[in-house]
């Protein structure tokens, strides 16, 4: 029989890394193509500063990437910090998407990276 103490024991060694997930919901996609380069530049700068953990559009069958919204995961200390970061995103500034911020604990999962020095290639799984 499972018990709360068994769950606590299992969770004790887990990462429990606090991150912030931003779910982007389309509001007015009429300017998406115009603002995409500026949005991507903003995202790359967030990545370089270490704020952006992962990001990308949702994709629906037959639809263009981003028309179903998207998701970004940020390293931050608070919702207010994520709001400050998002205030620089042209997609948010110009009302292309609305953002819903949720604090999230990274518990399970893994990343595998293979680097091949001979041809400077990599594989991320």
C-alpha positions in Angstrom: 0.0 0.0 0.0 1.3 3.4 -0.9 1.5 6.1 1.7 2.4 9.8 1.9 5.6 8.9 3.6 6.6 6.7 0.7 6.0 9.6 -1.7 8.0 11.9 0.6 10.9 9.4 0.6 10.8 9.2 -3.2 10.8 13.0 -3.6 13.5 13.6 -1.0 16.3 13.1 -3.5 14.6 14.8 -6.5 15.9 18.0 -7.9 13.0 20.4 -6.8 14.5 23.2 -8.9 12.1 26.2 -9.0 11.5 27.5 -12.5 8.8 29.6 -14.1 6.7 28.4 -17.1 5.2 31.0 -19.3 2.3 29.8 -21.4 1.7 32.1 -24.4 -1.9 32.4 -25.7 -2.5 34.0 -29.1 -4.3 37.4 -29.0 -3.6 39.1 -32.3 -1.4 37.1 -34.7 -1.6 39.7 -37.5 1.9 41.0 -36.7 3.6 37.7 -35.9 5.8 37.6 -39.0 6.7 41.3 -38.7 7.7 40.9 -35.0 9.3 37.4 -35.2 12.9 38.6 -35.8 12.8 41.0 -32.9 11.2 38.3 -30.6 13.9 35.8 -31.6 16.6 38.4 -30.9 15.1 39.0 -27.5 14.9 35.3 -26.7 18.5 34.7 -27.7 19.6 37.6 -25.4 17.6 36.0 -22.5 19.3 32.7 -23.2 22.7 34.4 -23.2 22.0 36.0 -19.9 21.0 32.7 -18.4 17.4 33.6 -17.9 15.8 31.4 -20.6 16.0 27.6 -19.9 13.9 26.5 -22.9 11.3 28.0 -25.3 9.3 27.3 -28.4 6.0 27.4 -30.2 3.2 24.9 -29.9 2.5 23.2 -33.2 -0.9 21.9 -34.3 -1.4 19.6 -37.3 -1.8 21.8 -40.4 -1.1 25.0 -38.5 1.9 27.2 -38.6 4.2 27.1 -35.5 3.0 29.6 -32.9 -0.6 29.9 -34.1 -1.5 27.6 -31.1 0.6 29.6 -28.7 3.9 28.6 -27.1 5.8 28.0 -23.9 8.9 29.4 -22.3 10.7 28.3 -19.1 12.7 30.9 -17.2 15.2 30.8 -14.4 14.1 33.5 -12.0 13.6 34.3 -8.4 10.0 35.5 -8.6 7.0 36.1 -10.8 7.8 39.8 -10.7 11.3 39.0 -12.2 9.7 37.0 -15.0 7.2 39.8 -15.7 10.2 42.2 -16.0 11.9 39.8 -18.4 8.8 39.4 -20.5 8.3 43.2 -20.7 11.1 43.2 -23.2 9.5 40.6 -25.5 8.1 42.3 -28.6 5.4 39.7 -28.9 4.1 40.6 -25.4 4.7 44.4 -25.8 2.7 44.5 -29.0 -0.2 42.2 -27.9 0.6 39.3 -30.2 0.4 36.9 -27.2 -0.8 37.1 -23.6 1.4 35.4 -21.0 0.3 33.3 -18.1 3.2 32.7 -15.6 3.2 29.6 -13.4 5.9 28.6 -10.8 7.0 25.1 -11.5 9.3 22.6 -9.7 11.5 20.5 -11.9 11.5 17.1 -10.2 12.1 14.3 -12.7 13.5 13.8 -16.2 16.9 14.0 -17.7 19.1 15.3 -20.5 21.6 13.5 -22.6 24.2 15.4 -24.6 26.8 13.8 -26.9 29.6 15.9 -28.3 31.8 14.7 -31.2 35.0 16.6 -31.3 36.1 15.2 -34.6 33.3 16.9 -36.6 32.2 19.5 -34.0 28.7 17.9 -33.9 26.4 17.2 -31.0 23.3 15.3 -30.2 20.7 16.4 -27.6 18.1 13.9 -26.4 
